[in-house]
Amino acid sequence: MKTLLNLIWLVLSGFWLFLGYMLAALIMCVLIITIPWGIAAARIGVYALWPFGKTVVDKPGAGVGSLLGNVVWVVLAGWWIALGHLLSGVALCITIIGIPFGIANFKLIPVALMPLGKQIVDMP
C-alpha cells in the first residue's frame, strides 16, 4: 500500500517538492559555508520524494547547535520550502482523493522549517 501511496504522491507533488529541496541544497552547497544545510536539504528532499513508510524523529544529542542552525535555515531557505508545502497541501485538499496527500504535506512543514536535529527512519 505504501508503494501505491508513494507513486501517487510522486505524481501529485513529491517530484516538485523534491526539486525545490534540491535547488535549496545546491544553493547551500555552492555557498560553501552553508554545506551542512545543503546536506540536510538533500536528505529531507529525498524523504519528500518518497515519504510513506518513513517518519521523522528527533536525533538524540542534537542541541543548541542544531537550534541555531535551524534559525539560519529558516532565514535562508526554510520558509520558502514550507510555503511550498503549505500551498501544495491546500491545493491537494481541494479534492477528496488528495486530502491524505495534503495532510502529508502539512506534516512536512515542521521538517521543512527545522531540518537540523532530525532523523528519518523507517516506520515499524
C-alpha positions as CSV (number, residue, x, y, z in Angstrom):
1,M,0.0,0.0,0.0
2,K,2.8,2.4,0.8
3,T,4.3,1.9,-2.6
4,L,1.0,2.9,-4.2
5,L,0.7,6.0,-2.0
6,N,4.3,6.9,-2.8
7,L,3.7,6.7,-6.5
8,I,0.6,8.8,-6.3
9,W,2.4,11.3,-4.1
10,L,5.3,11.4,-6.6
11,V,3.0,12.4,-9.4
12,L,0.9,14.9,-7.4
13,S,3.5,16.8,-5.5
14,G,6.5,14.8,-4.5
15,F,8.6,15.5,-7.6
16,W,8.2,19.2,-7.5
17,L,8.9,19.4,-3.8
18,F,12.0,17.3,-4.3
19,L,13.2,19.7,-7.0
20,G,12.7,22.6,-4.5
21,Y,14.7,20.9,-1.9
22,M,17.5,20.0,-4.4
23,L,17.6,23.6,-5.6
24,A,18.0,24.8,-1.9
25,A,20.7,22.1,-1.4
26,L,22.6,23.2,-4.5
27,I,22.5,26.8,-3.5
28,M,23.6,26.0,0.1
29,C,26.5,23.8,-1.2
30,V,27.7,26.5,-3.6
31,L,27.9,29.0,-0.8
32,I,30.5,26.6,0.9
33,I,29.9,27.8,4.5
34,T,26.3,26.5,4.3
35,I,27.2,23.0,3.2
36,P,25.7,21.4,6.4
37,W,22.3,23.0,5.4
38,G,22.7,21.7,1.9
39,I,23.2,18.2,3.1
40,A,20.2,18.5,5.4
41,A,18.1,19.9,2.5
42,A,19.1,17.0,0.2
43,R,18.3,14.4,3.0
44,I,14.9,15.9,3.6
45,G,14.3,16.3,-0.2
46,V,14.8,12.5,-0.7
47,Y,12.3,12.0,2.2
48,A,9.8,14.4,0.5
49,L,10.2,12.4,-2.7
50,W,9.1,9.1,-1.2
51,P,7.6,9.8,2.3
52,F,5.2,7.0,3.0
53,G,6.7,4.2,5.2
54,K,9.1,6.6,6.8
55,T,8.9,9.0,9.7
56,V,10.9,11.9,11.2
57,V,12.2,11.7,14.8
58,D,14.4,13.9,16.9
59,K,18.1,13.0,16.7
60,P,19.4,12.1,20.1
61,G,22.2,14.5,21.1
62,A,21.0,17.4,18.9
63,G,21.5,20.5,21.0
64,V,21.9,24.2,20.8
65,G,24.0,24.0,17.6
66,S,21.1,22.5,15.6
67,L,18.7,25.0,17.0
68,L,21.0,27.9,15.9
69,G,21.5,26.2,12.6
70,N,17.7,25.9,12.1
71,V,17.3,29.6,12.7
72,V,19.8,30.3,9.9
73,W,18.0,27.7,7.7
74,V,14.6,29.3,8.2
75,V,16.0,32.7,7.1
76,L,17.9,31.3,4.1
77,A,15.5,28.7,2.6
78,G,13.2,27.1,5.1
79,W,10.3,29.4,4.9
80,W,10.2,29.1,1.0
81,I,10.1,25.4,1.2
82,A,7.5,25.4,4.0
83,L,5.4,27.8,1.9
84,G,5.6,25.3,-1.0
85,H,4.4,22.5,1.3
86,L,1.5,24.8,2.5
87,L,0.4,25.7,-1.0
88,S,0.7,22.2,-2.3
89,G,-1.2,20.8,0.7
90,V,-4.1,23.3,0.3
91,A,-4.3,22.5,-3.4
92,L,-4.4,18.8,-2.7
93,C,-7.1,19.2,-0.1
94,I,-9.5,20.6,-2.6
95,T,-10.2,17.1,-3.9
96,I,-11.3,14.1,-1.8
97,I,-8.6,11.9,-3.2
98,G,-5.9,14.5,-2.5
99,I,-6.8,15.0,1.2
100,P,-4.4,12.4,2.6
101,F,-1.6,13.8,0.5
102,G,-2.5,17.3,1.6
103,I,-2.2,16.2,5.2
104,A,1.2,14.6,4.4
105,N,2.3,18.0,3.1
106,F,1.2,19.7,6.3
107,K,3.2,17.2,8.3
108,L,6.3,18.0,6.3
109,I,6.1,21.8,7.2
110,P,7.8,21.5,10.6
111,V,10.6,19.4,9.0
112,A,11.0,22.0,6.2
113,L,11.4,24.7,8.8
114,M,13.8,22.9,11.1
115,P,15.6,20.0,9.4
116,L,18.7,20.0,11.6
117,G,18.5,17.7,14.6
118,K,16.0,15.4,12.8
119,Q,16.5,11.9,11.6
120,I,14.5,9.9,9.0
121,V,13.7,6.4,10.0
122,D,11.6,3.5,8.6
123,M,8.3,3.0,10.2
124,P,8.0,-0.3,12.1
